[in-house]
Amino acid sequence: MSNFKTVEEMKNAIKEYAGYFTIEIPAEFAVHRDYCIDGLTEQSFCEGFRAYQAIVRLMQCDMYEQPEKFGLITYDKKGIAKPAYPFAYGNYCTGKTMAAFSQYIWLFLALGQAAEVQGGRLLVNGKVFADFCDGVKSIGKNDSKPKNIDQLIERLIDYGFVVSEYVKNRDFILESETPNLLSVIKATTLSPYARLSMTSDYPTFNWRMYQYGINDKLPFEATYIYQQMPDNIQKLSSRLISEMAQAGWKSFIFFPRDMESGRLTFSTKPPLTVEYYYGLSDGWFLIRAKTALVPKEFLDSLSEKFSKAWIASAKCTGCRKGECPDRFKGEYLGNSGVFCKGQKKIGISTNTHEDVPYIIASAKYAAGKTI
């Protein structure tokens, strides 16, 4: 991943990212009562949520048209325009680059978390907001921040907002001429998942997430990425979650990476875990086991693909220099070689739900469960 070298590269990426703010939101959708704050009803939340998306989309398009107004352009010693601060491109919708491409998403999340809402106005705690701006606090998993906070706030007046005098570290008030907008923005920040999904569901305005309460676990089937998956990957994901639960792994940790990929971690006693790296074309699994040296009877119960993955993981890869207590020369399954008896990661990819029973069997064996 590299930094943008020209303003045109930066602008094209900003424009492309604006496409995520065009995803259709239904006129009506289910809203949990936890989000009906400051007098909001289900209907007014829906209306305010659609207005939120429309304003962010307009802001994003304006950043493309006039990046200098938003503090995105500077000039070198020769007077040549360049991006004001590093933007990464490649898979640019992830991690630390999110603050660059969805700066107002970042800003509204920070404002919402730093404020109380009262009568449709945000009463912003200046010290808490400054902590976000200085990087003392992070927006969920995303620890980056825009460097042009002052310009972003200054430009809010172009979109129907009224900002009382903004001075860093001092409390201020944010108002909007759009009914219910700021109440909805505050409400959306109440969900821990909104902050966790800074790289996925929140910037895509995934309305499905608000039918679940603040303390409810969001089903994977309700995430944005799941809606984009082809049918076979949806079946793989749903069957995996269901059958892992039946096998004893009733919960998982969700790590969204971007709009097209992420990881689910099913954990027993660390480091024994099953990690499912999902995407739009296939799934990659890492099963962490105490050892990959397993009996032939177990390997015979697996498909050929899974059996080969276990056998390959048993080989010594020279991961340590010098003497390694887990390394040994000998025979395993009738083959001579150098093997490893230590903790191993068994990696395998699949795009079909028919492989789930073998994933479950491998996970059970790795965790010492009865097959």
LUMLUM-523338 format. One record per residue (C-alpha): x, y, z; residue number from 1. Coordinates in Angstrom, 3 decimals, always signed. Layout:
BEGIN
PT:X:Y:Z:NUM
...
This chain:
BEGIN
PT:+0.000:+0.000:+0.000:1
PT:+1.425:+3.386:-1.012:2
PT:+0.629:+7.043:-0.493:3
PT:-1.100:+9.137:-3.107:4
PT:+1.402:+11.162:-5.087:5
PT:-1.021:+13.441:-6.911:6
PT:-4.174:+15.355:-6.117:7
PT:-5.934:+13.561:-8.965:8
PT:-5.271:+10.157:-7.411:9
PT:-6.651:+11.407:-4.117:10
PT:-9.740:+12.944:-5.727:11
PT:-10.553:+9.812:-7.704:12
PT:-10.406:+7.701:-4.559:13
PT:-12.613:+10.153:-2.639:14
PT:-15.130:+10.104:-5.486:15
PT:-15.160:+6.322:-5.621:16
PT:-15.623:+6.108:-1.874:17
PT:-18.676:+8.380:-2.167:18
PT:-20.388:+5.454:-3.889:19
PT:-20.815:+3.766:-0.515:20
PT:-23.131:+6.618:+0.487:21
PT:-25.562:+5.853:-2.342:22
PT:-26.773:+2.513:-0.974:23
PT:-30.562:+2.625:-0.843:24
PT:-32.175:+2.979:+2.558:25
PT:-35.841:+1.880:+2.787:26
PT:-38.432:+4.539:+3.609:27
PT:-39.297:+2.461:+6.672:28
PT:-37.237:-0.066:+8.624:29
PT:-37.321:-1.527:+12.113:30
PT:-35.709:+0.612:+14.815:31
PT:-35.129:-0.664:+18.350:32
PT:-36.488:+1.549:+21.106:33
PT:-32.940:+2.052:+22.442:34
PT:-32.350:+4.474:+19.575:35
PT:-35.549:+6.450:+20.036:36
PT:-33.906:+9.161:+22.145:37
PT:-34.622:+12.889:+22.381:38
PT:-38.207:+12.387:+21.239:39
PT:-37.376:+10.265:+18.196:40
PT:-39.941:+7.801:+16.911:41
PT:-39.264:+4.924:+14.567:42
PT:-40.522:+7.041:+11.669:43
PT:-38.509:+10.147:+12.554:44
PT:-35.377:+8.026:+13.052:45
PT:-35.799:+6.588:+9.544:46
PT:-36.285:+10.049:+8.086:47
PT:-33.306:+11.483:+9.942:48
PT:-31.119:+8.509:+9.006:49
PT:-31.806:+9.003:+5.302:50
PT:-31.079:+12.727:+5.701:51
PT:-27.790:+11.837:+7.442:52
PT:-26.724:+9.713:+4.470:53
PT:-27.730:+12.397:+1.952:54
PT:-25.717:+15.105:+3.717:55
PT:-22.612:+12.941:+4.070:56
PT:-22.863:+12.010:+0.383:57
PT:-23.075:+15.679:-0.561:58
PT:-20.088:+16.496:+1.644:59
PT:-18.058:+13.684:+0.110:60
PT:-18.841:+14.880:-3.428:61
PT:-17.914:+18.437:-2.480:62
PT:-14.581:+17.223:-1.108:63
PT:-13.952:+15.724:-4.530:64
PT:-14.924:+18.916:-6.351:65
PT:-13.126:+21.368:-4.052:66
PT:-10.630:+19.525:-1.836:67
PT:-8.789:+22.731:-0.984:68
PT:-11.859:+24.040:+0.884:69
PT:-11.596:+21.085:+3.242:70
PT:-7.869:+21.428:+3.914:71
PT:-6.977:+18.434:+1.758:72
PT:-4.460:+20.196:-0.497:73
PT:-1.130:+21.826:+0.189:74
PT:+1.690:+23.026:-2.064:75
PT:+5.328:+22.030:-2.261:76
PT:+8.276:+24.424:-2.627:77
PT:+7.717:+24.560:-6.378:78
PT:+4.092:+25.557:-5.930:79
PT:+2.750:+22.206:-7.090:80
PT:-0.456:+21.022:-5.400:81
PT:-0.298:+17.755:-3.474:82
PT:-2.363:+15.917:-0.834:83
PT:-2.046:+17.767:+2.470:84
PT:-1.253:+14.608:+4.375:85
PT:-0.628:+10.946:+3.515:86
PT:-3.472:+8.977:+2.030:87
PT:-2.959:+5.300:+1.363:88
PT:-4.298:+3.657:-1.731:89
PT:-4.693:+0.082:-2.865:90
PT:-7.209:-1.384:-0.450:91
PT:-7.830:+2.152:+0.710:92
PT:-11.100:+1.703:+2.554:93
PT:-9.491:+0.077:+5.559:94
PT:-7.994:+0.835:+8.930:95
PT:-6.069:+4.046:+9.279:96
PT:-7.112:+5.418:+5.886:97
PT:-10.769:+5.553:+6.878:98
PT:-10.325:+8.966:+8.466:99
PT:-9.053:+10.248:+5.138:100
PT:-11.886:+8.998:+2.971:101
PT:-14.834:+9.413:+5.311:102
PT:-13.751:+12.452:+7.286:103
PT:-17.267:+13.591:+8.095:104
PT:-18.236:+10.095:+9.183:105
PT:-15.313:+10.305:+11.612:106
PT:-16.298:+13.823:+12.673:107
PT:-19.949:+12.989:+13.346:108
PT:-19.020:+9.858:+15.279:109
PT:-16.609:+11.881:+17.408:110
PT:-19.130:+14.682:+17.943:111
PT:-21.894:+12.217:+18.819:112
PT:-19.737:+10.391:+21.354:113
PT:-18.533:+13.646:+22.910:114
PT:-21.987:+15.217:+23.207:115
PT:-25.323:+15.023:+24.912:116
PT:-28.380:+15.634:+22.770:117
PT:-31.091:+18.000:+23.903:118
PT:-33.958:+19.306:+21.802:119
PT:-32.271:+18.269:+18.573:120
PT:-28.999:+20.018:+19.481:121
PT:-25.638:+18.468:+20.344:122
PT:-24.093:+19.894:+23.518:123
PT:-20.468:+18.967:+22.847:124
PT:-18.008:+18.412:+25.676:125
PT:-14.984:+20.267:+24.324:126
PT:-12.416:+18.313:+26.338:127
PT:-13.769:+14.913:+25.268:128
PT:-13.986:+16.038:+21.634:129
PT:-10.400:+17.351:+21.813:130
PT:-9.282:+13.920:+23.032:131
PT:-10.670:+12.407:+19.829:132
PT:-8.999:+15.116:+17.738:133
PT:-5.647:+14.550:+19.461:134
PT:-5.831:+10.783:+19.105:135
PT:-6.155:+10.203:+22.860:136
PT:-9.353:+8.327:+22.089:137
PT:-9.981:+6.278:+18.977:138
PT:-13.128:+5.837:+16.937:139
PT:-13.725:+2.162:+17.607:140
PT:-10.955:+0.086:+16.048:141
PT:-9.820:+3.025:+13.934:142
PT:-7.067:+5.002:+15.684:143
PT:-6.471:+7.531:+12.920:144
PT:-8.015:+10.975:+12.733:145
PT:-8.342:+13.767:+10.174:146
PT:-5.752:+16.501:+10.483:147
PT:-8.080:+19.200:+9.177:148
PT:-10.627:+19.314:+12.021:149
PT:-10.922:+23.116:+11.981:150
PT:-11.730:+23.197:+8.258:151
PT:-14.248:+20.378:+8.585:152
PT:-16.126:+22.165:+11.337:153
PT:-15.935:+25.473:+9.480:154
PT:-17.520:+23.912:+6.398:155
PT:-20.489:+22.562:+8.384:156
PT:-22.252:+25.896:+7.921:157
PT:-22.506:+25.125:+4.184:158
PT:-24.789:+22.184:+4.984:159
PT:-27.344:+23.751:+7.262:160
PT:-25.446:+23.433:+10.530:161
PT:-24.926:+26.169:+13.084:162
PT:-21.845:+25.960:+15.279:163
PT:-21.424:+28.143:+18.327:164
PT:-17.910:+29.523:+18.601:165
PT:-15.532:+26.567:+18.257:166
PT:-12.404:+26.810:+20.360:167
PT:-10.445:+23.683:+21.091:168
PT:-11.040:+22.224:+24.566:169
PT:-14.101:+24.418:+25.133:170
PT:-17.701:+23.230:+25.138:171
PT:-19.781:+24.214:+22.132:172
PT:-23.223:+23.621:+20.627:173
PT:-24.022:+22.125:+17.223:174
PT:-27.447:+22.703:+15.648:175
PT:-28.976:+21.742:+12.307:176
PT:-31.836:+23.051:+10.217:177
PT:-32.645:+19.450:+9.255:178
PT:-35.225:+18.054:+11.693:179
PT:-34.064:+15.155:+13.902:180
PT:-30.672:+14.940:+12.158:181
PT:-28.468:+15.506:+15.200:182
PT:-30.702:+13.360:+17.417:183
PT:-30.267:+10.511:+14.927:184
PT:-26.503:+11.048:+14.679:185
PT:-26.239:+10.840:+18.462:186
PT:-28.473:+7.754:+18.522:187
PT:-26.340:+5.937:+15.952:188
PT:-23.241:+6.370:+18.118:189
PT:-24.871:+4.577:+21.062:190
PT:-24.251:+1.150:+19.572:191
PT:-20.801:-0.292:+20.335:192
PT:-21.026:-1.979:+16.956:193
PT:-21.295:+1.387:+15.190:194
PT:-17.830:+2.290:+16.436:195
PT:-16.438:-1.181:+15.802:196
PT:-17.724:-1.062:+12.230:197
PT:-16.119:+2.262:+11.297:198
PT:-14.589:+0.442:+8.318:199
PT:-17.715:-1.410:+7.254:200
PT:-21.310:-1.050:+8.419:201
PT:-21.376:+2.475:+9.806:202
PT:-20.105:+4.315:+6.687:203
PT:-22.334:+2.201:+4.430:204
PT:-25.375:+3.291:+6.477:205
PT:-26.385:-0.272:+7.212:206
PT:-29.902:+0.346:+8.496:207
PT:-30.321:-3.322:+9.512:208
PT:-28.127:-2.874:+12.578:209
PT:-30.600:-0.549:+14.306:210
PT:-33.311:-3.178:+14.708:211
PT:-31.160:-4.665:+17.486:212
PT:-30.730:-3.106:+20.904:213
PT:-27.584:-1.397:+22.105:214
PT:-26.581:-4.421:+24.185:215
PT:-27.762:-7.037:+21.681:216
PT:-25.302:-9.047:+19.632:217
PT:-25.623:-8.163:+15.969:218
PT:-26.195:-11.304:+13.852:219
PT:-23.587:-11.704:+11.146:220
PT:-26.449:-12.059:+8.674:221
PT:-27.406:-8.434:+9.409:222
PT:-24.023:-6.982:+8.458:223
PT:-23.310:-5.104:+5.258:224
PT:-20.690:-7.589:+4.064:225
PT:-23.126:-10.500:+4.393:226
PT:-25.570:-8.740:+2.055:227
PT:-22.815:-8.448:-0.585:228
PT:-21.730:-12.084:-0.403:229
PT:-22.728:-14.477:-3.175:230
PT:-25.130:-17.230:-2.186:231
PT:-22.447:-19.881:-1.646:232
PT:-20.434:-17.717:+0.769:233
PT:-23.582:-16.745:+2.649:234
PT:-24.405:-20.439:+3.078:235
PT:-20.839:-21.160:+4.177:236
PT:-20.895:-18.352:+6.753:237
PT:-24.337:-19.107:+8.177:238
PT:-23.776:-22.841:+8.410:239
PT:-20.377:-22.322:+10.037:240
PT:-21.802:-20.030:+12.735:241
PT:-24.748:-22.353:+13.377:242
PT:-22.777:-25.590:+13.593:243
PT:-19.917:-24.049:+15.573:244
PT:-22.551:-23.001:+18.117:245
PT:-23.936:-26.534:+18.222:246
PT:-20.399:-27.822:+18.800:247
PT:-19.895:-25.518:+21.782:248
PT:-18.588:-22.290:+20.240:249
PT:-21.695:-20.222:+20.923:250
PT:-20.080:-16.851:+20.327:251
PT:-17.406:-15.281:+18.198:252
PT:-15.457:-12.049:+18.006:253
PT:-16.167:-9.940:+14.950:254
PT:-13.310:-8.027:+13.308:255
PT:-14.524:-6.151:+10.197:256
PT:-11.588:-5.085:+8.036:257
PT:-13.358:-3.185:+5.292:258
PT:-16.494:-3.356:+3.153:259
PT:-15.400:-6.619:+1.545:260
PT:-13.544:-8.652:+4.167:261
PT:-12.999:-9.332:+7.839:262
PT:-12.529:-12.057:+10.430:263
PT:-14.612:-14.070:+12.857:264
PT:-12.671:-15.638:+15.733:265
PT:-14.108:-18.593:+17.614:266
PT:-12.038:-19.072:+20.745:267
PT:-11.685:-21.829:+23.328:268
PT:-8.643:-21.576:+25.570:269
PT:-6.044:-19.364:+23.858:270
PT:-4.158:-20.000:+21.699:271
PT:-6.646:-22.624:+20.504:272
PT:-8.870:-20.724:+18.114:273
PT:-10.662:-21.056:+14.815:274
PT:-10.315:-17.972:+12.642:275
PT:-12.591:-17.470:+9.660:276
PT:-11.304:-14.840:+7.226:277
PT:-14.304:-14.052:+5.076:278
PT:-14.515:-12.280:+1.755:279
PT:-16.702:-12.065:-1.318:280
PT:-15.213:-15.039:-3.169:281
PT:-14.124:-17.568:-0.552:282
PT:-13.253:-18.163:+3.072:283
PT:-9.855:-18.827:+4.612:284
PT:-9.636:-20.767:+7.863:285
PT:-6.843:-20.929:+10.415:286
PT:-7.253:-23.606:+13.045:287
PT:-4.744:-23.294:+15.877:288
PT:-3.928:-26.660:+17.405:289
PT:-1.618:-27.951:+20.129:290
PT:-0.009:-30.146:+17.504:291
PT:-0.588:-31.183:+13.907:292
PT:+0.662:-34.717:+14.609:293
PT:-2.637:-36.534:+14.621:294
PT:-3.539:-40.205:+14.182:295
PT:-4.316:-41.670:+10.774:296
PT:-7.828:-42.572:+11.921:297
PT:-8.638:-38.889:+12.385:298
PT:-7.185:-37.914:+9.010:299
PT:-9.203:-40.679:+7.331:300
PT:-12.392:-39.090:+8.694:301
PT:-11.682:-35.858:+6.790:302
PT:-11.902:-34.991:+3.127:303
PT:-8.686:-35.278:+1.128:304
PT:-8.224:-31.481:+1.107:305
PT:-8.429:-31.197:+4.894:306
PT:-6.304:-34.262:+5.472:307
PT:-3.528:-32.814:+3.285:308
PT:-3.717:-29.515:+5.157:309
PT:-3.111:-31.261:+8.492:310
PT:-0.252:-33.341:+7.078:311
PT:+1.409:-30.281:+5.533:312
PT:+1.199:-28.431:+8.851:313
PT:+3.019:-31.237:+10.648:314
PT:+6.223:-30.585:+8.712:315
PT:+8.986:-28.514:+10.284:316
PT:+9.178:-25.101:+8.624:317
PT:+12.371:-23.959:+10.312:318
PT:+10.576:-21.267:+12.236:319
PT:+13.306:-21.096:+14.897:320
PT:+17.045:-20.812:+14.598:321
PT:+19.246:-23.300:+16.364:322
PT:+17.878:-26.105:+18.462:323
PT:+14.103:-26.273:+18.695:324
PT:+12.514:-28.577:+21.282:325
PT:+9.544:-29.200:+18.957:326
PT:+11.651:-30.240:+15.957:327
PT:+12.411:-33.902:+15.387:328
PT:+13.581:-36.228:+12.657:329
PT:+11.699:-39.446:+12.238:330
PT:+8.675:-41.042:+10.687:331
PT:+5.104:-39.843:+10.619:332
PT:+2.338:-41.718:+8.828:333
PT:+4.948:-43.920:+7.179:334
PT:+6.992:-40.994:+5.818:335
PT:+10.485:-40.014:+6.914:336
PT:+11.323:-36.363:+7.418:337
PT:+11.658:-33.466:+9.803:338
PT:+8.464:-32.735:+11.711:339
PT:+7.156:-30.388:+14.381:340
PT:+5.347:-31.496:+17.512:341
PT:+4.596:-27.981:+18.728:342
PT:+1.602:-25.705:+18.333:343
PT:+0.606:-25.308:+14.699:344
PT:-1.785:-23.404:+12.487:345
PT:-3.737:-25.452:+9.970:346
PT:-4.744:-23.214:+7.077:347
PT:-7.265:-24.038:+4.389:348
PT:-9.586:-22.183:+2.015:349
PT:-13.048:-23.111:+0.840:350
PT:-16.052:-21.567:-0.866:351
PT:-18.627:-24.227:-0.052:352
PT:-20.722:-24.944:+3.030:353
PT:-20.199:-28.671:+2.412:354
PT:-16.759:-28.324:+4.030:355
PT:-18.195:-27.085:+7.333:356
PT:-18.363:-30.582:+8.924:357
PT:-14.611:-30.976:+8.327:358
PT:-13.944:-27.545:+9.829:359
PT:-15.977:-28.554:+12.882:360
PT:-14.187:-31.903:+13.165:361
PT:-10.804:-30.182:+12.899:362
PT:-11.787:-27.558:+15.469:363
PT:-13.002:-30.221:+17.888:364
PT:-9.848:-32.259:+17.558:365
PT:-7.637:-29.194:+17.971:366
PT:-9.531:-28.230:+21.129:367
PT:-9.490:-31.751:+22.541:368
PT:-13.244:-32.170:+22.229:369
PT:-14.931:-35.484:+21.505:370
PT:-15.616:-35.998:+17.826:371
